[in-house]
């Protein structure tokens, strides 16, 4: 049974993140505090969930050994999540503390963008750690084909018709609105598919659980960033929109992956 291999701590920690997202969503949907209250609840709720996720992932890396092939991927993923949280804190200070609309592009964006290469290197290093046991070329081809296909769909279905062709959108907005969803697919989803394929070729099982969780998180982040790019292009985005929960839940699932990895190491099962 799955419960035999998933610790109570993992269930409680992941459950806490999900409850935080749910409470945030309920308070926002009820309009608690009026317009300003909704913005504050949405922004602070996101910071709490991403901050919890980053802290747990980094703690897992420390426990597994940040210099080892097992712990290093989680160190990089955790640093990426921490960078995203810093971007969220800056966004919250501007929007809630100062009461201004965060510029786009703006100061939070470099911190959001730093997450992508960190997660990519982290996840790829996890897959490449098995190259002595399995031929990683086939998983690499599968991941690349899927990543390019999804990127083409995002480009043709969203970016080209709604973002890049709009003369009223500034060059900076076009660059970021293109970069975010494509970076999600190419630097998060594609590496996650690669490592899942690598582990699956070893027999999969519980070894694949951490990376299925990371892949799920990557999909959620991709949907959130794609939705944001469209809403920002249409000048419709507001804090508290449903896509905000994609960022929160995406990081929560990455945290779940780290928790699964910790449980596997603790129980020494494969």
ABEGO torsion letter per residue (X at the ends): XAAAABBAAAAAAAAAAAAAAAAAAAAAAAGBGEAAAAAAAAAAAAAAAAAAAAAAAAAAAAAAGAABAAAAAAAAAAAAAAAAAAAAAAAAAAAAAAGBBBBOBBAAAAAAAAAAAAAAAAAAAAAAAAAAABBAAAAAAAAAAAAAAAAAAAAAAAAAAAAAABAABBAAAAAAAAAAAAAAAAAAAAAAAAAAAAAAAAGEEAAAAAAAAAAAAAAAAAAAAAAAAAAAAAGABBBGBAAAAAAAAAAAAAAAAAAAAAAAAAAGBX
